[in-house]
């Protein structure tokens, strides 16, 4: 799941039912008092004892096979004749003791989930989950306050075939919802559920280890506390910091390791990250300290109690977890028109500045814009240096015309403008129609970025957006002179890195486009309408072949009579042509 990433997972029951003779049960023995674990023979005897205790000697004669048994987990797969399923299930459920020790049998239902990341079927895997795993995930996701469609529990009758089939559909619908929700699908809880092998490590501990190593030579810094889950990235961690001789001043440290778009050499990366603290711009949030090595980077900034632009829109507390802050806002309300105009202009100005400097960004979203009074200031310039994926990558990777980092920034600006205007993200991309806005000029900008026509024709430039009526009359009062000196050699490295990032994006978009064409073709080929057309064409071709075969046979018969030879072969009447071989039309 990772980018899901990704198409909805599909699954099927792991323990199959046979409609003919047998039923299969996966069970687990629980021994709360501990003690020696039964061997496979003792386990089988315990099953027989449970049947005898409830159903007598007749019940004990019920044929039950232990197909597999894991002594470590005390779990087994049992096979029983279908007519004896209820007897076995009830006997196991009511058994309470084993060798004078308390025990309990749990009958398990497990599901196989096939997960695929991206468009390649080769990048897929299977995981096994029980309903209780879904329930645990759902309880963990309640922090989002979203109403998720998990099928309800059922204590009695949960082994019935109809109920299991209905639950399977319900669990599929549940997976569809969480894997298509932009924030949920990227959260660590869902990633671990769908891809436990890739997300089994504790990244907070790893981050703390790296931070401690960095600060061996910088003893003035001190970690106050981890800021758990305040961001959406799984492998980017945040800590509240202080300077030892200035204990009242609070700072925020962010740590991250490189991503798939890291194309700078280790030497260039370390130099570029350290250079960030020298960047001075009225709309870039000041960096106090920045450093990097070959495996990660950390950046320290002042901690803002007001939070980000997204916190303002959603009326959220900056220290709260990302899921709690942004998944389901209590009140949906956009910003005032003047705020939209001013913030939008400030953000476009800093994007223009970075593009002119040859510095790639590609990470614009409302949680990456810090508020300082009435001024917006851009965050996380280090993301592009580290090659981290964009928050909106799953959107713009669908459209081949968004193939430059400037185009990516403009597309992301469209998302941000929509959020500022309506107080929530768009339901779908492209956007077919826009709700009433504070100004027609707002809708005009949104239409130039987020509509289907815009996706087909390409994004406007940042300079073009600055000239549009919504932003052109905004008066900027900040007089701070921008300053960001990038050496020529590093500029060349950044240019090469930018080209590599854009090339990988183009290749990914090409694969997605090819997959869509193939999927559409297969869907069209398998439609009922197409099947009817093929049947009609097959009948026409069959008739035409039969007619042509008859004409050919007739001509041969005529030629044979005219030549005077041929009494040795049986004659065929021209009015009764030889039927064509059925093998010629087998494909139809």
C-alpha positions in Angstrom: 0.0 0.0 0.0 2.3 1.9 -0.3 2.7 5.1 -3.0 0.6 2.6 -1.9 0.7 3.1 -2.7 -2.1 2.5 -5.1 -4.8 0.3 -6.5 -7.2 -1.1 -4.0 -6.1 -4.4 -2.4 -8.1 -7.5 -3.1 -8.4 -10.6 -0.8 -10.0 -14.0 -0.3 -10.5 -16.3 2.6 -7.4 -18.3 3.5 -9.3 -21.3 4.9 -11.4 -22.7 2.1 -14.8 -24.4 2.6 -15.7 -27.5 0.6 -19.3 -27.7 -0.3 -19.0 -31.4 -0.6 -17.6 -33.4 2.3 -15.2 -31.4 4.6 -14.9 -28.1 6.3 -11.6 -26.6 7.4 -11.0 -24.7 10.7 -7.9 -22.7 11.8 -7.8 -22.8 15.6 -5.5 -21.6 18.3 -5.2 -23.0 21.8 -4.6 -20.5 24.6 -3.1 -21.5 27.9 -3.2 -18.4 30.2 -1.5 -20.3 33.1 1.5 -21.4 30.9 3.1 -24.7 31.4 4.1 -27.5 29.0 2.8 -27.2 25.4 1.0 -30.2 24.0 2.5 -32.2 21.2 0.6 -32.9 18.1 -0.7 -36.2 19.5 -1.8 -34.5 22.8 -3.4 -31.8 20.8 -5.4 -34.3 18.8 -6.4 -36.1 22.0 -7.5 -32.7 23.5 -9.9 -32.2 20.5 -11.3 -35.7 21.0 -11.8 -35.0 24.7 -13.6 -31.8 24.0 -16.0 -33.7 21.7 -16.5 -36.5 24.3 -17.2 -34.0 27.1 -20.0 -32.2 25.2 -21.4 -34.9 22.9 -20.5 -38.2 24.6 -18.9 -41.2 23.0 -20.9 -40.8 19.8 -19.5 -37.3 19.5 -16.0 -38.5 20.2 -16.3 -40.8 17.1 -16.6 -37.7 14.8 -13.7 -38.0 12.3 -11.5 -34.9 12.8 -8.0 -34.6 11.2 -5.2 -32.3 12.4 -3.7 -31.2 9.1 -1.1 -28.9 10.4 0.0 -28.0 14.0 2.5 -25.4 15.1 3.6 -26.1 18.7 5.2 -22.7 19.1 2.0 -20.8 18.5 -0.4 -23.7 19.5 -2.3 -23.2 16.2 -3.6 -25.8 13.9 -5.8 -26.5 10.9 -8.5 -29.0 11.5 -10.5 -30.9 8.9 -14.0 -32.2 9.8 -16.9 -33.6 7.8 -19.3 -30.7 7.0 -22.2 -32.3 9.0 -20.0 -32.3 12.1 -18.9 -28.7 11.9 -21.3 -27.3 14.5 -20.5 -30.1 16.9 -16.7 -29.6 16.7 -17.0 -25.8 16.9 -19.3 -25.8 19.9 -17.1 -28.5 21.7 -13.9 -26.5 21.2 -15.6 -23.2 22.3 -16.9 -24.7 25.5 -13.7 -26.5 26.5 -12.2 -24.8 29.6 -9.4 -27.1 31.0 -6.3 -29.0 29.8 -4.5 -31.2 32.3 -6.1 -29.3 35.2 -5.0 -25.9 33.6 -7.3 -23.3 32.2 -7.4 -23.2 28.4 -9.5 -21.8 25.6 -9.8 -22.6 21.9 -10.1 -19.7 19.4 -11.6 -20.5 16.0 -9.9 -18.1 13.6 -11.0 -16.6 10.3 -8.2 -15.3 8.2 -8.1 -13.4 4.9 -5.4 -13.3 2.2 -4.9 -9.7 1.0 -3.1 -9.2 -2.3 -1.4 -5.8 -2.3 0.1 -4.1 -5.3 2.2 -1.0 -5.4 2.0 1.0 -8.6 1.1 -0.4 -12.0 3.5 -3.4 -12.1 1.9 -6.7 -11.1 5.5 -7.9 -10.2 5.5 -5.3 -7.3 2.9 -7.2 -5.4 2.7 -9.4 -2.3 0.2 -11.2 -0.1 -0.5 -10.8 3.6 -2.7 -12.7 6.0 -5.1 -10.8 8.3 -7.9 -11.7 10.7 -11.0 -9.6 11.4 -9.4 -8.7 14.7 -6.5 -7.1 12.8 -8.9 -5.0 10.8 -10.7 -4.1 14.1 -7.4 -3.1 15.7 -6.4 -0.9 12.7 -9.9 0.7 12.7 -9.6 1.5 16.4 -6.1 3.1 15.8 -7.6 5.2 12.9 -10.3 6.6 15.1 -8.0 9.5 15.9 -8.9 10.8 12.5 -12.6 11.1 13.6 -13.6 9.7 10.2 -16.5 7.3 10.0 -15.0 4.3 8.3 -17.1 1.4 7.0 -15.7 -1.6 8.9 -18.3 -4.4 9.0 -19.6 -4.9 12.5 -18.7 -7.8 14.9 -20.9 -10.8 15.2 -20.6 -13.2 18.1 -23.2 -15.8 17.1 -23.4 -17.2 13.5 -20.1 -15.8 12.4 -19.2 -19.1 10.8 -22.1 -19.1 8.5 -21.3 -19.1 4.8 -23.6 -16.2 3.9 -22.2 -14.0 6.7 -18.6 -14.7 5.7 -19.3 -13.8 2.1 -21.0 -10.6 3.2 -18.1 -9.7 5.6 -15.6 -10.3 2.8 -17.4 -7.7 0.7 -17.5 -5.3 3.6 -13.8 -5.7 4.3 -13.0 -5.1 0.6 -15.1 -1.9 0.8 -13.2 -0.9 3.9 -9.8 -1.4 2.2 -11.0 0.6 -0.8 -11.9 3.6 1.4 -8.6 3.7 3.4 -6.4 3.1 0.3 -8.1 5.9 -1.7 -8.1 8.4 1.1 -5.0 10.6 0.4 -4.0 11.1 4.1 -5.0 7.7 5.4 -3.3 5.8 2.6 0.0 7.5 3.5 -0.1 7.1 7.2 2.1 4.7 9.1 -0.8 2.7 10.5 -2.1 1.7 7.1 1.4 1.2 5.6 2.3 -1.2 8.4 -1.0 -3.1 8.0 -0.5 -3.6 4.2 3.3 -3.9 4.1 4.6 -5.0 7.5 8.0 -6.1 6.1 8.9 -2.6 4.8 7.6 -0.7 7.9 8.7 -2.8 10.8 11.4 -0.6 12.2 11.0 2.2 14.7 12.0 5.3 12.8 11.8 7.6 15.9 14.6 5.5 17.5 16.6 5.6 14.3 16.2 9.3 14.1 17.3 9.8 17.7 20.4 7.7 17.1 21.4 9.9 14.1 20.6 13.1 16.0 22.8 12.0 18.9 25.6 11.3 16.5 25.3 14.7 14.9 25.3 16.5 18.2 28.5 14.8 19.6 30.4 17.7 18.0 27.6 20.2 18.8 26.9 19.9 22.5 24.9 23.1 22.9 21.7 21.4 21.6 19.3 19.4 23.7 16.3 17.3 22.7 13.2 18.2 24.8 10.7 15.7 23.4 9.7 13.9 20.2 6.8 15.5 18.3 5.1 12.3 17.4 3.3 12.0 14.1 2.9 15.7 13.5 3.9 15.2 9.9 2.7 12.9 7.2 6.0 11.3 6.2 6.8 8.0 8.0 10.6 8.4 7.7 10.8 12.1 8.6 10.8 12.7 12.4 10.4 15.9 14.4 11.7 16.9 17.9 11.2 19.8 20.1 14.7 21.3 20.9 16.3 23.9 23.0 19.7 25.6 23.3 21.2 24.7 26.7 22.2 28.3 27.6 18.8 29.6 26.2 16.3 27.2 27.8 13.2 29.2 27.2 13.6 29.4 23.4 12.0 26.5 21.6 13.1 25.1 18.3 12.0 22.3 16.1 14.4 19.7 14.6 13.4 17.7 11.5 15.3 14.6 10.5 15.0 12.5 7.3 16.9 10.0 5.3 17.2 10.2 1.5 14.4 9.3 -0.8 14.1 7.8 -4.4 14.9 11.1 -6.1 18.2 11.7 -4.4 20.6 12.4 -7.3 23.1 14.7 -5.6 26.5 13.2 -4.6 27.0 12.9 -0.9 29.5 15.7 -1.0 27.1 18.0 -2.9 24.2 17.1 -0.6 26.1 18.0 2.5 27.3 21.3 1.0 23.8 22.2 -0.2 22.1 21.4 3.1 24.6 23.5 5.1 24.0 26.3 2.6 20.3 26.5 3.5 21.0 28.4 6.7 22.5 31.2 4.7 19.3 31.7 2.6 17.5 34.9 3.4 14.1 35.7 1.9 11.0 37.4 3.3 8.9 34.3 2.4 11.3 31.5 3.4 11.2 30.4 7.0 14.6 31.0 8.6 16.8 28.0 9.3 18.9 28.1 12.4 21.1 25.1 11.8 21.4 22.5 9.0 23.7 19.6 8.4 23.9 16.3 6.6 25.9 13.2 6.1 25.8 10.3 3.6 22.7 8.7 5.2 20.5 11.6 6.5 20.0 15.3 7.2 18.7 17.4 10.0 17.4 20.9 10.0 16.6 23.1 13.0 14.1 26.0 12.8 12.3 28.2 15.4 9.2 26.5 16.7 6.0 28.4 15.9 3.1 28.1 18.3 0.8 29.5 15.6 1.7 26.6 13.3 1.3 26.4 9.5 -1.2 27.7 7.0 -2.9 24.3 7.1 -3.3 24.7 10.9 -5.0 28.1 10.3 -7.3 26.7 7.7 -8.3 23.6 9.8 -8.1 25.5 13.1 -5.7 22.8 14.4 -3.1 22.7 17.1 0.4 22.3 15.6 1.6 19.6 18.1 -1.4 17.3 17.4 -0.9 14.2 15.2 -1.4 14.7 11.4 -4.4 12.4 11.3 -6.2 14.2 14.1 -5.5 17.7 12.7 -6.4 17.3 9.1 -8.5 14.2 8.2 -11.9 15.5 9.4 -12.1 19.2 10.3 -14.9 20.1 12.6 -15.7 23.3 10.7 -15.1 23.7 7.0 -14.5 27.4 6.2 -12.1 29.0 3.7 -10.0 32.1 4.3 -11.0 35.7 3.6 -10.5 37.0 0.0 -7.7 39.4 1.1 -5.9 36.5 2.9 -6.2 34.3 -0.2 -4.8 37.1 -2.5 -1.9 38.0 -0.1 -0.8 34.5 0.8 -1.1 33.3 -2.7 1.0 36.2 -4.0 3.7 35.7 -1.4 3.9 31.9 -2.1 4.2 32.6 -5.9 6.9 35.2 -5.3 9.1 32.7 -3.4 8.5 30.0 -6.0 9.6 32.4 -8.7 12.7 33.2 -6.7 13.7 29.6 -6.2 13.1 28.7 -9.9 15.3 31.7 -11.0 18.0 30.5 -8.6 17.9 27.0 -10.2 16.9 25.5 -6.9 14.4 22.6 -7.3 11.4 22.5 -4.8 8.4 20.4 -5.7 7.0 20.1 -2.2 4.4 22.9 -1.9 1.4 22.1 0.3 -0.4 24.1 3.0 1.5 22.3 5.9 4.8 23.4 4.3 3.9 27.0 4.7 4.6 28.6 8.0 2.6 31.7 9.2 4.6 34.6 10.7 2.0 37.2 11.5 0.4 38.0 8.1 3.3 36.6 6.2 3.6 33.1 4.6 7.0 31.5 4.7 8.0 28.4 2.8 9.3 25.3 4.7 11.3 22.2 3.9 13.6 23.3 1.2 15.8 20.3 2.1 13.2 17.8 0.9 14.1 18.2 -2.8 17.8 17.9 -2.0 17.1 14.6 -0.2 15.0 13.4 -3.1 11.8 12.9 -1.0 8.5 12.2 -2.8 6.0 15.1 -3.0 2.8 15.1 -0.9 0.7 15.3 -4.1 2.8 12.9 -6.3 0.0 10.4 -6.6 -2.1 13.2 -8.3 0.4 14.8 -10.7 2.0 11.5 -11.7 -1.3 10.7 -13.5 -0.9 13.6 -16.0 1.9 13.6 -18.6 1.8 17.3 -19.2 2.9 18.0 -15.6 6.5 16.9 -16.3 8.7 19.7 -14.9 9.3 20.8 -11.3 7.8 24.2 -12.1 4.7 22.4 -13.4 4.6 20.3 -10.2 4.9 23.5 -8.1 2.0 25.1 -10.0 -0.2 22.0 -9.7 0.5 21.9 -6.0 -0.3 25.6 -5.8 -3.7 24.8 -7.3 -4.4 22.4 -4.4 -3.2 24.9 -1.9 -5.4 27.7 -3.4 -8.4 25.4 -3.4 -7.8 24.6 0.3 -7.5 28.3 1.2 -10.7 29.1 -0.7 -13.0 26.3 0.4 -11.4 25.1 3.7 -10.8 21.5 2.4 -9.0 19.7 -0.4 -10.8 18.9 -3.7 -12.8 15.7 -3.8 -11.3 14.6 -7.1 -8.6 15.7 -9.5 -9.3 17.0 -12.2 -12.1 19.2 -10.8 -15.2 19.3 -13.0 -16.9 22.3 -11.3 -16.1 24.7 -8.5 -18.4 25.7 -5.7 -19.1 29.5 -5.3 -15.9 31.4 -4.4 -15.3 34.8 -2.9 -14.2 36.1 -6.3 -14.5 35.0 -9.9 -10.8 35.6 -10.2 -10.2 32.8 -7.7 -12.1 30.4 -9.9 -10.3 31.6 -13.0 -6.9 30.7 -11.4 -8.2 27.3 -10.2 -9.6 26.5 -13.7 -6.2 27.2 -15.2 -4.6 24.6 -12.9 -7.1 21.9 -11.7 -9.5 21.3 -14.6 -9.4 18.4 -17.1 -8.5 20.9 -19.9 -5.6 22.3 -17.8 -4.3 18.7 -17.3 -4.4 18.1 -21.0 -2.8 21.4 -22.1 -0.2 21.8 -19.3 0.3 24.1 -16.3 0.6 27.9 -16.6 4.0 29.3 -15.4 4.5 30.9 -12.1 5.1 34.2 -13.9 1.7 33.8 -15.7 -0.1 33.3 -12.4 1.5 36.4 -10.9 0.0 38.4 -13.9 -3.5 37.1 -13.3 -6.0 39.6 -11.8 -6.3 37.7 -8.5 -2.6 38.5 -7.6 -1.4 41.3 -9.9 -2.9 44.1 -7.7 -1.5 42.7 -4.4 0.8 45.2 -2.7 3.7 43.5 -0.9 5.1 45.7 1.9 8.1 43.6 3.0 11.4 45.3 2.1 13.8 42.5 3.1 16.2 41.9 0.3 16.3 38.2 -0.8 19.7 36.6 -0.7 20.7 33.0 -1.6 24.2 32.6 -3.1 24.7 29.2 -4.8 28.2 28.5 -6.2 28.4 27.7 -9.9 29.5 24.2 -9.4 26.6 23.4 -7.0 24.2 25.0 -9.5 25.3 22.6 -12.1 24.8 19.7 -9.7 21.3 21.0 -8.9 20.5 21.3 -12.5 21.5 17.7 -13.2 19.6 16.5 -10.2 16.5 18.4 -11.4 16.7 16.8 -14.8 17.0 13.4 -13.3 14.0 14.0 -11.0 11.9 15.1 -14.1 13.1 12.2 -16.1 12.0 9.7 -13.4 8.7 11.4 -13.2 8.2 11.3 -17.0 9.0 7.5 -17.0 6.6 6.9 -14.2 3.9 8.8 -16.0 4.5 6.8 -19.2 4.1 3.5 -17.4 0.9 4.7 -15.8 -0.4 5.9 -19.2 0.4 2.5 -20.8 -1.3 0.7 -17.9 -4.4 2.8 -18.3 -4.6 2.1 -22.1 -4.1 -1.6 -21.5 -6.8 -1.7 -18.8 -9.3 0.2 -21.0 -8.6 -2.1 -23.9 -9.1 -5.2 -21.7 -12.3 -3.7 -20.2 -13.6 -2.8 -23.7 -12.7 -6.2 -25.1 -14.6 -8.0 -22.3 -17.7 -5.9 -22.4 -21.0 -7.5 -23.4 -21.4 -5.1 -26.3 -18.1 -6.1 -27.8 -18.9 -9.8 -27.3 -22.1 -9.4 -29.3 -20.2 -7.6 -32.0 -17.7 -10.4 -32.3 -20.4 -13.0 -32.5 -22.1 -11.2 -35.3 -18.8 -10.8 -37.2 -18.1 -14.5 -36.7 -21.4 -15.5 -38.1 -20.9 -13.2 -41.1 -17.4 -14.5 -41.7 -18.7 -18.1 -41.4 -21.4 -17.5 -44.0 -19.0 -15.7 -46.3 -16.4 -18.5 -46.1 -19.1 -21.2 -46.7 -20.3 -19.3 -49.8 -16.7 -18.8 -51.2 -15.9 -22.5 -50.6 -19.0 -23.5 -52.5 -18.1 -21.2 -55.4 -14.6 -22.6 -55.5 -15.9 -26.2 -55.5 -18.4 -25.4 -58.2 -15.7 -24.0 -60.4 -13.5 -27.0 -60.0 -16.4 -29.3 -60.9 -17.0 -27.3 -64.0 -13.4 -27.4 -65.1 -13.2 -31.1 -64.4 -16.1 -31.8 -66.8 -14.7 -29.6 -69.5 -11.2 -31.3 -69.5 -12.7 -34.7 -70.0 -10.8 -36.2 -67.1 -12.0 -37.1 -63.6 -14.2 -40.2 -63.7 -12.0 -41.7 -61.0 -13.1 -39.2 -58.3 -16.6 -39.1 -56.9 -18.6 -36.1 -58.2 -20.2 -33.5 -56.0 -23.3 -31.5 -57.1 -22.7 -27.8 -57.6 -25.9 -27.1 -55.8 -24.5 -28.9 -52.7 -21.1 -27.4 -52.0 -18.7 -29.0 -49.5 -19.2 -27.4 -46.1 -16.1 -25.6 -44.7 -14.0 -27.3 -42.0 -15.1 -26.2 -38.6 -11.4 -25.8 -37.5 -11.1 -22.7 -39.7 -13.5 -20.8 -37.4 -12.5 -22.3 -34.0 -11.2 -18.9 -32.8 -14.6 -17.3 -33.3 
